[in-house]
Amino acid sequence: MTYTLPLEWLQPVKMARIIAHWSAGAYRASDLDKEHYHFIVEGSGIVVRGDHVIADNVNTADGKYAAHTKGCNTGSIGVSMACMAGAVESPFNPGKFPMTETQWARAMDVIAQLAAFYKIPVTNKTVLSHAEVQTNLGIKQNGKWDFTRLAFDPSVVGAKACGDKMRRDVLERMR
């Protein structure tokens, strides 16, 4: 397995799930991205650490945590790809900063490392995209479609198809 994250970025706490996102921004991690996600994969594939450590999301009652998914931040690690500014869902247009295959590959490395370290099983309820949260966990979201399309692979369409590809890619890295 590829270890992308330095071990000092990980705390020995209990986490329940990993939720993957895109930032709806440009290819560089913004201050807003750092406020909301634990890790952001930039367009170049470089991983940037967010402002909050994973342990901040063990209990979110104090209001000091990475707020990446409405109603589902406690026990959740937020991983985002910095991309998709100006994207339109239908008809699909990835905008000027489409998700790249390089970003995807690095994000899958990060998620695989996190799943292994935190002993999170790779299922559609524990490793999922933001677009799958409402359907898979029953937690209402505000029209989030990150991600239902992969700009680098137009054959993958829909939240489930993207999530299934993510889980397959993560599992492959964990072997």
N, C-alpha and C positions, 0 to 999 in steps of 0.2 A: 504494500500500500504506500502511496505517496503521502508524505507528511508535509503539508503546506503551511500549517500554523505552528508557530513556536509553542512548545509545551507551557511556557510561562503565561501564555494567553488563555489557558484553560484552568478552571478551578474545579477541584473535586467535590462537586455538588450533584444533586439529583435533578435531572432534566427529563421531560416527558416527550418532547418532539422538536423537530427542526422544520421551520417554515421558510421556503425559498421565495424570493421576490425579484422584481426588477425595480429600479429606483424611479423610472419615468423621467430620468435626467440624462445628462451627457455622460461621457466615458470616464469622468473623474469623480471620485467620491466627494460630495459637497458636505458642508457643515450640517445641513439638514439630514443627509444620509447617515452621517456619523452619529447623529442624535437618536436615530430610529433603528439602526441595525447593529448587530454585534460585529459582523464582518461584511465588507463590500468588496466585490471583485471588479476592478477597473477594466476598461477596454483592453488594456495591455496584458491583462491577466494578473497584475499585481494585486495582492490582497491587503486591504486597509482595515485596521481595527477601528471599531466604533467607539463612541464615548463611554458606553456602558459595558461592564464585564458581564459574562454569562451569569455569574452569581447574583447579579442585580435582578434577574428575572425569576429567581426561585420564589420570591414573594414580592408582588408588585404593590402591596398596600401602602408603602411609603411614597409612592409616586416617582421614585427614582429608578427607572428601568428603561430598557429599549422598547419603545411602544411601536411595534411593527405590524400587529394584527389586532383588529378590533375585537375585544372580548376574549382574546386567546394569547395573552402575553405571559401569564404565569406558567412557568415550566417550559417555555418555548424559546428556542434559539433562533434569531433572525439572521438569515444570510441573504444578501442582495447582490445583484449584478447592476453596476452603474451603466444604464442604457435605456433606450426606448423613449427619449424625449420626443414629443410631438407624434407619437404613434397613434394610430386609429385602428380600432378593432374590426370594424366592418364598413366598407370593404377594407381588408387588411392593408395597412401601410405602416411599416416599421419606423418611419420617421428618419431623421438624419443621424441617429445613433442606434442602429439596430443591434440587438444582442448578437455577439459573435461566437463562433465555435470555440475560440480560445477562452472566452469568459465562461462559457458553459462547462468546458472541460475542467477549468480551475475550480469553479463552483462545485462540481461533482467531487473533486478531490477534497475540498474543504468539508462538504457534507459527509463524505465517507469517513474522514478522520473524526469528525464530531460524533457521528453515530457509533463508531467503534469506541472512542474514549468514554462517552456517556452511556454506553451499553443501551442505545436506543434501537429497537428492532426496526427494520426497514419495511414499513407497511404504509398503506394509503391513509392511515390515521396518525402516523408518527413521523413520517418524512413526506411532506406534501408541499405543494405550491400554495401561494395565497389564494389563487383562483379555485382551489379545491376545499378550502376551509368550510365554506357554507354547506356544500354538498356532503363532504365526508365527516365533518364534526358537528354539523347542525348549528353553527354559530353565524348569525346573520352578518354579512359584510356589505359594504357600500359600493356595489358594482365593480369590484376589483377583478381585473382580467389578467393579472400578472401571475402566471403566464398561460395563455391559451394558444399561443402561436410561437414558433421558433423561426426567426427570420433566416437562419442559416440552413434550416431544413423544412421547406414548405409542405412536405408530406405529413408532418405532425401537426394535427389540428384538434383543438379542444383541450379543456383543462385535464380531463382524464388521460388523454393520449400523451400530453406533455408530462404529467405526473408519473405515468407508467414508464416513460422513457427515462425520466430522472431516477426513479427507483432502480430500474435495470442498470443504468450507468453507475449508480452508487454501489449496488451490490457487486458489480463486476470489479470495481476498485477495491472492495473489501476482501476479495478472494486471496 
